[in-house]
């Protein structure tokens, strides 16, 4: 196993993590901005008002993107498992 191989596997793992977490983070960010603008316009400074819409948005993103996320993670795991025989020796 060469250092370039280790770096490549690490880079691929980080890319997969960012791809899988991206949609949920984006949904949470967009809803957070919308709620913040609503709070600024109405001058409602309730701290708990931001949590429920964000949780619902992240849950919705999870439901929408779950099949794609599972497929991406499964492909990555399959790729890593195919590399194992080449690591020994």
N, C-alpha and C positions, 0 to 999 in steps of 0.2 A: 504494500500500500504506500503510495507516494504522497508527499505533502500536497501536491496539486489535486490528487483525488480527494483528500480530506477537505480541502478548501472548496472543491466543486460540490461535494455532498452537502457541506454546510451552507453554501450559497443557495443550492436548490431547496434545502429545508427552509431557509428563511423566506425564499420566494413563495413557497407553498403556504407558509404560515401567513404571510401578508395577503396572498390571494384569498385564502379561506376566511380570514378575519375582516377583510376589507369591506364587503357588503354590509355586515352588521355595524361596523364602525361608521360607515357612511350614513346609514339610516339614522343611527343615534345622533350623529353630528347635525344632520339636516333638521331633525325634529328638535334638537336642542336649540339651534339657531332660531327656528320658528317660534318656539316657546319663549325664548329670550326677547325677541322682538315684541311679542304679544305682551310680556311683562313690562317692557319699557314703555310701550304705548299706553297701557292701562294703569301703569304705576302700581301693579300688584306685585309685592315682593314676598310672595310665599315660596319658601324653599322646597316644599314637597311637591309643588306644582310641576316641577321639571322631571321628577323621577318616573311617574306613571306613564306619561307619553313616551319617554325614552325606552322604558322597559317593553311597552307594547310595540314600539317600532323595531326594536332588536328582535323580539319574538316573531314579528311578521317577517322580517328579513331572514330569520332562521328557517321559518316554514317555506319561504319562497326558494331560498338557495340551498336548502339541505341536500337535495339529490346531487346537485353539482359539487357541493362540498365533500360529500361522501365519495363521489367518483374521483375527485382530485386527490384526496387523502389515500384512497385505495391504490390509485396509480402510482403515487409516490412510494407507498409501502411495498408494492410489487417491484418497483424499480430497485429499491434498497435490498430487498430479498434476493433479487437476481445478481446483485453485486457481491453477496456474501461468499460464494465459492471462490471468487477471485481474490478475496482478502486473505485467505488461508494459504500459507506457504511462502 
